[in-house]
């Protein structure tokens, strides 16, 4: 404890004395601040000596912790002193940052004081104080007395607090805003929350349209059910059948998740819209009247099924693989049929995957913005209502906040239901013991049911994406189908003259997008899987509330997240707008819940005895996590990396307010081209992104590989 705390004190003091305290032009990694260490790149120590006396305050925490290490005798007094030092330092650091906001101050304190947003020095000092605090907590026996565990909990809690709760508070507090901006109060909250337009059940009685909340709830349940069943069907085909074209089927399974915005909706319109290819064919052959059936619940549900089935599959595949063949063999030894083995042995052990896949599908449906916007028609949902409340002709932030709270309440309900369904049961199947490595085959009825459900869906996906590729090579998709390469030339043109020059309009946004995604993806996976490890393997106060908090950014529509980040990080103490860093941060904390849920589902199958055996043999918690647990979580790691990388490329709603001229992303470029009517360039760009993401996913699969739970994965002969 003393050694760890002392090391963090030295790191914090070094950062205080050397690193730039405030953000610097060009960013920290440009190292331009090295030449300006006596100017704007000064460390806190030099700023404090130069007249900014409030920067001495964090040193009180270091002084208290240092005095504790020098004077305290016994582990418990030392631990309490470290907790006090870390807490005091963090509190004073946060106070001076939240009181002085650029050129103004709060609460009538420090009038005339000014300072820009915090930089690398403040970040390292805050981290050092935090880990001094968590080291003290470990010294009191919390987290099994392991500083690594308490430090991880502290880091994740701090990150979620700063980058989820802090920005969301700027939006959600508007729910209590009084009419006319007359301050805050609760008198108008309930009338807004219970408004008829939000909860109206008129569609159920056939007398009108349902409210946005009821529409979102029905759509979420339908989408979650459908995607979970499809994901299970695909996972069973991969793990319990001898289907020959598994590699091709896997590509078709993940294709929808790598689709840029609007493309699925546009493809569905061109197929099933009033003038669509399929609609026209059916009308001509069968004489049916052409309708607008696609616009509304059916179209949105179909688009969401296409978009979110890959998420369910990525969660389910690892869980289905993890069911031990030994248990299935024991069932058949006791004379159970293949159906009974699946029904009473395999399926119950898949419940963590089913529950997490359903939860993710439900939340994704609630928060989905693009599909309802394109295909919704008169079918209003919460996400689109929130968007129009923020950017509509008459902005109504209070309404947007109320709708966001309703959406969160639905998410909380789904979360609680999932926890109750899984509570009190053990799903561990990966125990370290040998097994025959031969999964029980599905009974014929179930096998052909999976084929009947999954293969037509895969064929439909193939047709849809063939049309998308075709659309990039025609002049105007749906009207002029003469072949051309003009769209690719305008977007990705290259001139070889006096060297290679990239003249296409899309190159800048393409390079920026790949760089941001490559940085965000491993960070997202790391934070998500670390959180899953804490939730499954550790016990600490407030664990349930912490687990729900990790889903908060996922449940809120991306538009609200983007607005919240602009409101929170456009001024000190954390100033990040118009930088690449804010894009990385929003992607990490927007997408980490998939890593969390996939990690929880996979880790629930790994027996705790493996951890205990490792620690008994002298390994630390960090070594156990790295050498024992992570190698058994290949599918969860792959799912987290894949989803994070893809979503960083395809996300539009969360970043539409955060992009800048220097950091423009592919999705904002595509949306801009669609708004200008340049569909060909948009589709060509989308096709390039699909190929790029597909190559990246296949590369990740080859690098991570499959987890080896047994010598060979075989399937019982049919």
C-alpha positions in Angstrom: 0.0 0.0 0.0 2.7 2.5 1.0 4.8 1.7 -2.1 1.8 2.1 -4.5 0.6 5.3 -2.8 4.1 6.8 -2.9 4.5 6.0 -6.6 1.3 7.8 -7.4 2.3 10.8 -5.2 5.5 11.1 -7.2 3.7 10.9 -10.5 1.2 13.5 -9.5 3.8 15.9 -8.2 5.9 15.5 -11.4 2.9 16.3 -13.5 2.1 19.3 -11.3 5.6 20.6 -11.8 6.3 19.7 -15.5 3.2 19.1 -17.6 1.1 21.9 -19.1 -1.8 22.5 -16.7 -4.2 23.9 -19.4 -5.0 22.7 -22.9 -2.5 23.8 -25.5 -3.0 24.7 -29.1 -2.3 21.7 -31.4 -2.9 19.2 -28.6 -0.6 17.6 -26.1 0.8 15.0 -28.5 2.1 17.7 -30.9 4.6 18.5 -28.1 4.4 22.2 -29.1 4.1 23.0 -25.4 7.7 22.0 -24.9 8.8 25.3 -26.5 6.2 27.3 -24.6 6.8 25.9 -21.1 7.3 29.5 -19.8 4.2 30.7 -21.6 0.8 29.1 -22.3 2.3 25.6 -21.9 3.3 26.3 -18.3 2.9 23.7 -15.6 0.6 24.4 -12.6 3.7 25.2 -10.4 4.7 28.1 -12.6 1.1 29.3 -13.0 0.7 29.3 -9.2 4.0 31.2 -8.7 2.8 33.7 -11.4 -0.3 34.7 -9.5 -2.9 32.0 -9.9 -2.9 31.1 -6.2 -5.9 28.8 -6.5 -3.7 26.3 -8.2 -1.9 25.7 -4.9 -5.1 24.0 -3.6 -4.6 20.5 -5.1 -1.3 20.3 -3.2 -3.2 20.1 0.0 -4.2 16.6 -0.9 -0.6 15.6 -1.7 0.6 17.2 1.5 -1.9 15.3 3.6 -1.2 11.9 1.9 2.6 12.5 2.1 2.3 13.4 5.8 0.3 10.2 6.3 3.0 8.1 4.7 5.7 9.7 6.8 4.0 9.8 10.2 1.2 7.2 10.3 1.9 3.9 12.0 -0.2 0.8 11.2 -2.2 -0.1 8.0 -5.6 1.3 9.0 -4.4 4.8 10.0 -2.3 4.9 6.9 -5.3 3.9 4.7 -7.6 6.5 6.3 -4.9 9.2 5.8 -4.6 8.3 2.1 -8.4 8.3 1.7 -8.5 11.8 3.3 -5.6 13.1 1.2 -7.0 11.8 -2.1 -10.5 13.1 -1.3 -9.4 16.5 -0.2 -7.1 16.9 -3.3 -9.9 15.8 -5.7 -12.5 18.0 -4.1 -10.2 21.1 -4.2 -9.2 20.4 -7.8 -12.8 20.0 -8.9 -13.9 23.1 -6.9 -11.3 25.5 -8.5 -12.2 24.1 -12.0 -16.0 24.5 -11.5 -15.9 27.9 -9.9 -13.7 29.6 -12.6 -15.2 29.1 -16.0 -13.1 30.9 -18.6 -13.7 34.6 -18.1 -16.4 34.3 -15.5 -16.8 32.8 -12.0 -19.6 31.2 -10.1 -21.1 31.9 -6.7 -19.5 35.3 -6.4 -16.1 33.7 -5.6 -12.7 34.7 -7.0 -14.1 37.7 -9.0 -11.7 38.6 -11.8 -10.0 35.2 -12.0 -9.7 33.6 -15.5 -8.5 30.3 -16.8 -8.9 28.1 -19.9 -9.9 24.4 -19.9 -7.8 21.8 -18.0 -5.0 20.0 -19.8 -2.7 17.0 -19.5 -1.2 18.2 -16.2 -4.6 18.5 -14.5 -5.6 15.1 -15.9 -2.5 13.3 -14.5 -2.8 15.1 -11.1 -6.5 14.1 -10.9 -5.6 10.5 -11.8 -2.8 10.4 -9.2 -5.1 11.7 -6.4 -7.8 9.2 -7.5 -5.5 6.2 -7.2 -4.1 7.5 -3.9 -7.7 7.4 -2.7 -8.4 3.9 -4.1 -5.2 2.6 -2.6 -6.3 3.8 0.8 -9.7 2.0 0.2 -7.9 -1.2 -0.6 -5.9 -0.7 2.6 -9.1 -1.0 4.6 -9.8 -4.4 3.1 -12.2 -3.4 0.4 -11.9 -5.2 -3.0 -10.2 -8.1 -1.2 -7.4 -5.6 -0.3 -6.3 -5.5 -3.9 -5.3 -2.0 -5.1 -5.7 -3.1 -8.7 -9.4 -3.9 -8.2 -10.2 -0.7 -6.2 -8.3 1.4 -8.7 -10.2 -0.1 -11.6 -13.5 0.5 -9.8 -12.5 4.1 -9.1 -11.3 4.8 -12.6 -14.5 3.4 -14.2 -16.7 5.3 -11.8 -14.8 8.5 -12.4 -14.9 8.2 -16.2 -18.7 7.4 -16.2 -19.3 10.3 -13.8 -17.3 12.8 -15.9 -18.3 11.7 -19.4 -21.8 10.4 -18.9 -23.5 11.9 -15.8 -21.9 15.3 -16.0 -22.9 16.1 -19.6 -26.3 14.4 -19.3 -27.1 16.6 -16.2 -27.0 19.7 -18.5 -29.9 18.2 -20.6 -32.0 16.4 -18.0 -32.1 19.4 -15.6 -34.1 21.1 -18.3 -37.0 18.8 -17.5 -37.7 20.9 -14.4 -37.5 24.2 -16.3 -40.5 26.5 -15.8 -42.4 28.2 -18.6 -40.7 31.2 -20.1 -37.3 30.4 -18.5 -38.5 31.5 -15.1 -36.1 29.1 -13.3 -36.5 25.6 -12.1 -39.3 23.8 -10.3 -41.4 20.7 -10.1 -44.9 22.2 -10.6 -44.8 21.6 -14.4 -42.9 18.3 -14.4 -45.8 15.9 -14.0 -48.2 17.6 -16.6 -45.4 17.4 -19.2 -44.5 13.8 -18.2 -48.1 12.6 -18.4 -49.1 14.6 -21.6 -51.7 12.8 -23.7 -49.6 13.2 -26.8 -46.9 11.1 -25.3 -48.9 8.2 -23.8 -52.0 8.2 -26.0 -53.3 4.6 -26.7 -55.6 5.7 -29.5 -54.1 3.3 -32.1 -55.0 0.3 -29.9 -58.6 1.4 -30.0 -58.5 2.2 -33.7 -59.4 5.9 -33.1 -56.1 7.6 -34.0 -52.4 7.5 -33.5 -50.6 6.3 -30.4 -48.3 8.5 -28.4 -44.5 8.4 -29.0 -43.8 6.6 -25.7 -46.3 3.7 -26.5 -45.0 3.5 -30.1 -41.4 3.2 -28.8 -42.3 0.6 -26.3 -44.2 -1.6 -28.8 -41.4 -1.2 -31.4 -38.7 -1.9 -28.8 -40.3 -5.2 -27.7 -41.0 -6.3 -31.2 -37.4 -5.5 -32.4 -35.8 -7.1 -29.3 -37.8 -10.3 -29.6 -37.1 -10.6 -33.3 -33.4 -9.8 -33.2 -32.8 -12.2 -30.2 -34.5 -15.1 -32.0 -32.6 -14.4 -35.2 -29.3 -14.1 -33.4 -30.0 -17.4 -31.6 -30.9 -19.1 -34.9 -27.7 -17.9 -36.5 -25.6 -18.9 -33.5 -27.1 -22.4 -33.4 -26.4 -22.9 -37.1 -22.7 -22.0 -36.5 -22.2 -24.1 -33.4 -24.7 -27.0 -33.6 -25.0 -27.9 -37.3 -22.8 -29.0 -40.1 -23.8 -26.1 -42.5 -21.1 -25.9 -45.1 -21.1 -22.2 -46.0 -20.6 -20.9 -42.5 -17.9 -18.4 -43.6 -20.2 -16.8 -46.2 -23.1 -16.9 -43.7 -21.0 -15.1 -41.1 -20.2 -12.3 -43.5 -23.9 -11.9 -44.4 -24.7 -11.9 -40.7 -22.5 -9.0 -39.8 -23.1 -7.0 -43.0 -26.0 -4.8 -41.7 -24.0 -3.6 -38.7 -21.4 -2.1 -41.0 -23.9 -0.1 -43.0 -23.6 3.7 -43.0 -26.6 5.8 -42.2 -29.7 6.0 -44.4 -28.5 3.3 -46.8 -30.7 0.5 -45.4 -33.7 2.8 -45.4 -33.1 4.0 -48.9 -32.6 0.4 -50.2 -35.9 -0.7 -48.5 -37.7 2.3 -50.1 -36.4 1.4 -53.5 -37.5 -2.2 -53.0 -40.8 -1.8 -51.1 -41.8 1.8 -51.4 -44.8 2.9 -53.4 -42.7 2.9 -56.6 -40.3 0.3 -55.5 -39.1 -2.7 -57.6 -40.9 -5.4 -55.6 -44.0 -3.3 -55.1 -44.3 -2.6 -58.8 -43.7 -6.3 -59.7 -46.4 -7.5 -57.2 -48.9 -4.8 -58.4 -48.3 -5.8 -62.1 -48.5 -9.5 -61.6 -51.2 -9.8 -58.9 -53.1 -6.6 -59.7 -52.8 -5.4 -56.1 -53.0 -1.7 -55.4 -49.8 0.1 -54.5 -49.7 1.3 -50.9 -47.3 3.1 -48.5 -47.2 0.1 -46.1 -43.5 0.5 -45.6 -43.8 4.0 -44.0 -44.7 3.4 -40.4 -44.3 0.6 -37.9 -43.6 -2.2 -40.5 -40.9 -0.3 -42.3 -39.1 0.9 -39.1 -39.4 -2.6 -37.6 -37.9 -4.2 -40.7 -35.0 -1.7 -40.9 -34.3 -2.2 -37.2 -34.3 -6.0 -37.5 -31.7 -5.6 -40.3 -29.6 -3.2 -38.3 -29.6 -4.8 -34.9 -29.7 -8.6 -35.5 -25.8 -8.6 -35.8 -25.6 -7.2 -32.3 -27.7 -10.1 -31.0 -25.6 -12.6 -32.9 -22.3 -11.2 -31.6 -23.6 -11.5 -28.1 -25.1 -15.0 -28.6 -22.3 -16.7 -30.5 -19.9 -16.6 -27.6 -22.5 -17.8 -25.1 -23.7 -20.7 -27.3 -20.1 -21.8 -27.9 -19.4 -21.7 -24.2 -22.1 -24.4 -23.3 -20.0 -27.4 -22.2 -20.5 -30.5 -24.3 -20.0 -32.6 -21.1 -23.3 -31.4 -19.8 -25.1 -32.2 -23.1 -23.4 -35.6 -23.2 -24.5 -36.3 -19.6 -28.1 -35.4 -20.6 -28.0 -37.9 -23.5 -26.4 -40.5 -21.3 -29.5 -40.3 -19.1 -31.5 -41.1 -22.1 -32.7 -37.6 -23.0 -33.6 -36.9 -26.6 -31.8 -34.2 -28.6 -34.8 -31.8 -28.1 -34.9 -32.5 -24.3 -31.1 -31.9 -24.1 -31.5 -28.5 -25.9 -34.7 -27.5 -24.0 -33.6 -28.5 -20.5 -29.8 -28.2 -20.6 -28.4 -26.1 -23.4 -31.1 -23.4 -23.6 -31.2 -22.6 -19.8 -27.4 -22.1 -19.9 -27.8 -19.6 -22.7 -30.0 -17.4 -20.6 -27.3 -14.7 -20.0 -26.8 -14.3 -23.7 -30.5 -14.2 -24.4 -31.2 -11.7 -21.7 -28.3 -9.4 -22.8 -29.2 -9.7 -26.5 -32.8 -8.8 -25.7 -31.7 -5.8 -23.5 -29.4 -4.5 -26.2 -32.0 -4.9 -28.9 -34.6 -3.1 -26.8 -32.3 -0.2 -25.9 -31.0 0.1 -29.5 -34.6 0.2 -30.8 -35.6 2.9 -28.3 -32.5 5.1 -29.1 -32.5 4.5 -32.9 -32.9 7.8 -34.7 -32.1 7.2 -38.4 -34.6 4.5 -39.3 -37.6 6.1 -37.8 -36.6 9.4 -39.4 -36.4 7.9 -42.9 -39.3 5.3 -42.6 -41.4 6.5 -39.7 -44.1 8.5 -41.6 -46.8 9.3 -39.0 -45.3 6.7 -36.6 -43.7 8.9 -34.0 -41.2 7.6 -31.6 -39.3 9.1 -28.7 -36.0 9.5 -30.4 -37.4 11.5 -33.3 -39.6 13.6 -31.0 -36.5 14.4 -29.0 -34.6 15.4 -32.1 -37.3 17.8 -33.3 -37.7 19.2 -29.8 -34.0 20.2 -29.9 -33.5 21.3 -33.5 -37.1 22.1 -34.6 -38.4 25.5 -35.7 -39.4 26.1 -32.1 -36.8 24.6 -29.8 -38.2 23.1 -26.6 -35.3 21.8 -24.4 -37.7 21.0 -21.5 -39.8 18.7 -23.7 -36.6 17.0 -25.0 -35.5 16.4 -21.4 -38.9 15.0 -20.4 -38.9 12.6 -23.3 -35.3 11.6 -22.5 -36.4 10.8 -18.9 -39.3 8.6 -20.2 -36.9 6.8 -22.5 -34.6 6.2 -19.5 -37.5 4.9 -17.4 -38.2 2.3 -20.1 -34.6 1.3 -20.2 -34.5 1.0 -16.4 -37.6 -1.2 -16.5 -36.0 -3.5 -19.1 -32.8 -3.6 -17.0 -34.6 -4.5 -13.8 -36.6 -7.2 -15.6 -33.4 -8.7 -17.0 -31.8 -8.8 -13.6 -34.8 -10.5 -12.0 -34.8 -13.1 -14.8 -31.2 -14.0 -14.2 -31.0 -13.6 -10.5 -30.1 -16.5 -8.2 -28.8 -18.9 -10.9 -25.3 -20.1 -11.8 -24.5 -20.3 -15.5 -20.8 -21.3 -15.3 -19.9 -23.9 -17.9 -16.2 -23.1 -18.5 -14.6 -24.8 -15.5 -11.2 -25.8 -16.8 -12.1 -29.5 -16.7 -11.7 -31.6 -19.9 -14.7 -32.6 -22.0 -15.2 -34.6 -25.1 -15.4 -31.5 -27.3 -18.5 -32.7 -29.2 -21.6 -30.6 -29.0 -25.0 -32.3 -29.2 -26.6 -31.9 -32.6 -30.0 -30.2 -32.9 -32.9 -32.4 -33.4 -34.1 -32.3 -37.1 -37.2 -30.1 -36.4 -35.2 -27.5 -34.6 -32.4 -27.6 -37.1 -34.7 -27.1 -40.1 -36.5 -24.4 -38.2 -33.2 -22.5 -37.7 -32.5 -23.0 -41.4 -36.0 -21.8 -42.4 -35.6 -18.6 -40.3 -32.0 -17.7 -40.8 -31.2 -18.6 -44.4 -34.1 -16.6 -46.0 -33.0 -13.6 -43.9 -29.4 -14.0 -45.1 -30.6 -14.3 -48.7 -32.7 -11.1 -48.2 -29.6 -9.4 -46.7 -27.6 -10.5 -49.8 -30.1 -9.1 -52.2 -30.3 -5.8 -50.3 -26.5 -5.3 -50.3 -26.2 -6.4 -53.9 -28.6 -3.5 -54.7 -26.5 -1.1 -52.6 -23.4 -2.0 -54.5 -25.3 -1.8 -57.8 -26.5 1.7 -56.8 -23.0 3.0 -56.5 -22.3 2.1 -60.2 -25.4 3.7 -61.8 -26.0 7.4 -62.5 -29.1 7.8 -60.4 -30.4 4.8 -58.4 -34.1 4.2 -59.1 -34.2 6.4 -62.2 -31.2 6.2 -64.5 -29.4 2.8 -64.3 -26.7 3.5 -66.9 -23.4 2.3 -65.6 -20.7 4.8 -64.5 -17.6 5.2 -62.3 -18.2 8.9 -61.9 -19.3 8.7 -58.3 -16.2 6.9 -57.2 -14.0 9.3 -59.2 -15.5 12.3 -57.6 -15.3 10.8 -54.1 -12.0 9.0 -54.3 -10.1 10.3 -57.3 -6.4 9.9 -57.5 -4.1 11.9 -59.8 -0.6 10.6 -60.6 1.3 13.7 -61.8 4.4 15.0 -60.1 3.6 12.4 -57.4 0.4 10.9 -56.1 -2.4 13.4 -55.3 -5.6 12.4 -53.7 -8.1 14.7 -55.4 -11.4 13.1 -54.3 -13.7 15.0 -52.1 -14.1 12.2 -49.6 -10.4 11.5 -48.8 -10.0 13.9 -45.8 -13.1 12.6 -44.0 -12.2 9.0 -44.8 -8.7 9.3 -43.2 -10.1 11.2 -40.2 -12.8 8.6 -39.7 -10.4 5.7 -39.8 -8.0 7.4 -37.4 -10.7 8.3 -34.9 -12.3 4.8 -35.1 -8.9 3.1 -34.7 -8.2 5.1 -31.5 -11.7 4.7 -30.1 -12.3 1.0 -30.7 -9.6 -0.5 -28.3 -10.4 2.1 -25.7 -14.1 1.2 -25.9 -13.5 -2.5 -25.6 -11.1 -2.0 -22.7 -13.5 0.2 -20.7 -16.4 -2.1 -21.5 -14.7 -5.4 -20.6 -13.1 -3.9 -17.5 -16.6 -2.8 -16.3 -18.0 -6.3 -17.1 -15.2 -7.8 -15.0 -16.0 -5.6 -12.1 -19.7 -6.3 -12.3 -19.3 -10.1 -12.6 -16.3 -10.8 -10.4 -16.4 -8.1 -7.7 -18.9 -7.1 -5.0 -19.1 -3.5 -3.9 -21.6 -1.0 -2.6 -23.8 0.5 -5.2 -23.1 -2.2 -7.8 -26.6 -2.3 -9.2 -26.8 1.4 -9.6 -23.3 1.4 -11.2 -24.4 -1.3 -13.7 -27.4 0.7 -14.7 -25.3 3.9 -15.1 -23.1 2.2 -17.7 -26.2 1.8 -19.9 -27.2 5.5 -19.6 -25.3 6.8 -22.6 -26.6 3.8 -24.7 -30.2 4.4 -23.8 -30.3 8.1 -24.7 -30.6 9.0 -28.4 -27.3 10.0 -30.0 -28.7 13.5 -30.8 -29.2 14.2 -27.1 -25.7 12.9 -26.3 -24.2 15.2 -28.9 -26.1 18.2 -27.6 -25.2 17.3 -24.0 -21.5 17.2 -24.9 -21.6 20.6 -26.6 -23.3 22.1 -23.6 -20.9 20.5 -21.1 -17.6 20.6 -22.9 -17.7 24.0 -24.7 -16.2 25.8 -21.8 -13.9 25.1 -18.8 -13.1 23.1 -16.8 -13.2 20.5 -19.6 -13.0 22.2 -23.0 -13.0 19.8 -25.9 -15.4 21.0 -28.7 -14.0 21.1 -32.2 -11.3 18.7 -31.3 -10.7 15.0 -32.3 -10.7 14.1 -28.6 -14.4 14.8 -28.1 -15.2 12.5 -30.9 -13.1 9.7 -29.4 -14.7 10.3 -26.0 -18.3 10.2 -27.3 -17.6 7.0 -29.2 -16.0 5.3 -26.2 -18.8 6.1 -23.7 -21.6 5.8 -26.3 -20.6 2.3 -27.4 -19.0 0.8 -24.2 -22.4 -0.8 -23.1 -22.1 -3.5 -25.8 -18.7 -4.5 -24.5 -20.2 -4.5 -21.0 -23.2 -6.7 -21.9 -21.2 -9.1 -24.1 -18.5 -9.3 -21.4 -21.1 -10.1 -18.7 -22.7 -12.8 -20.8 -19.3 -14.4 -21.6 -17.8 -14.0 -18.1 -20.9 -15.5 -16.4 -20.0 -18.8 -18.0 -16.4 -18.9 -16.6 -16.3 -20.6 -13.3 -14.9 -18.5 -10.4 -12.7 -21.5 -9.4 -10.4 -20.6 -12.3 -9.8 -17.2 -10.8 -9.3 -18.6 -7.3 -6.9 -21.3 -8.6 -4.8 -18.6 -10.2 -4.7 -16.3 -7.1 -3.9 -19.4 -4.9 -0.9 -20.1 -7.1 0.4 -16.5 -6.4 -0.9 -14.6 -9.4 -2.2 -11.0 -8.9 -5.6 -9.9 -9.9 -4.1 -8.2 -12.9 -2.2 -11.3 -14.0 -5.3 -13.5 -13.5 -7.4 -11.1 -15.7 -4.7 -11.1 -18.4 -3.6 -14.8 -18.4 -6.8 -16.6 -17.4 -10.0 -14.7 -18.1 -9.2 -12.7 -21.2 -8.1 -15.7 -23.3 -11.5 -17.3 -22.5 -13.4 -14.2 -23.7 -12.3 -14.1 -27.4 -15.9 -13.7 -28.8 -16.7 -11.0 -26.3 -13.5 -9.1 -27.1 -14.2 -9.5 -30.8 -17.8 -8.3 -30.4 -16.7 -5.3 -28.4 -13.9 -4.3 -30.9 -16.1 -4.9 -33.9 -19.1 -3.0 -32.6 -16.9 -0.1 -31.4 -15.0 0.2 -34.6 -18.1 0.0 -36.8 -20.2 2.3 -34.7 -17.4 4.9 -34.7 -17.6 4.9 -38.5 -21.3 4.6 -39.0 -22.6 6.8 -36.1 -24.3 10.0 -37.2 -26.8 11.3 -34.6 -24.2 11.5 -31.8 -21.6 13.4 -33.8 -23.7 15.6 -36.1 -23.2 18.5 -33.6 -19.5 17.6 -32.8 -17.8 17.4 -36.1 -15.7 20.4 -37.3 -14.0 21.5 -40.5 -10.8 19.9 -39.3 -12.4 16.8 -37.9 -15.2 15.9 -40.4 -16.4 12.3 -40.3 -17.7 10.0 -43.1 -21.3 10.0 -41.8 -21.6 13.8 -41.8 -20.0 13.9 -45.3 -22.6 11.3 -46.5 -25.5 13.2 -44.9 -24.4 16.4 -46.5 -24.3 14.7 -49.9 -27.8 13.3 -49.4 -29.1 16.7 -48.4 -27.6 18.1 -51.7 -29.2 15.3 -53.7 -25.9 13.7 -54.6 -27.1 10.1 -53.9 -24.5 8.5 -56.1 -21.5 9.9 -54.2 -23.2 9.0 -50.9 -23.8 5.4 -52.0 -20.3 5.0 -53.5 -18.8 6.3 -50.2 -21.0 3.9 -48.3 -19.9 1.0 -50.4 -16.2 1.9 -49.8 -16.9 2.1 -46.0 -18.6 -1.3 -46.1 -15.6 -2.9 -47.8 -13.3 -1.2 -45.3 -15.2 -2.3 -42.3 -15.5 -5.8 -43.6 -11.8 -6.1 -44.1 -11.2 -4.7 -40.6 -13.6 -7.2 -39.0 -12.0 -10.1 -40.8 -8.6 -8.8 -39.7 -9.7 -8.6 -36.1 -11.0 -12.2 -36.3 -7.7 -13.4 -37.6 -5.7 -11.5 -34.9 -7.9 -12.4 -31.9 -8.8 -15.9 -33.2 -11.3 -18.2 -31.6 -11.1 -19.1 -28.0 -10.0 -22.7 -27.4 -12.3 -24.2 -24.8 -11.4 -27.8 -25.8 -9.1 -29.6 -28.1 -11.6 -29.7 -30.9 -15.0 -28.3 -31.5 -17.1 -31.1 -33.1 -20.7 -31.7 -33.6 -22.5 -35.0 -33.0 -23.4 -36.8 -36.1 -27.0 -36.1 -37.2 
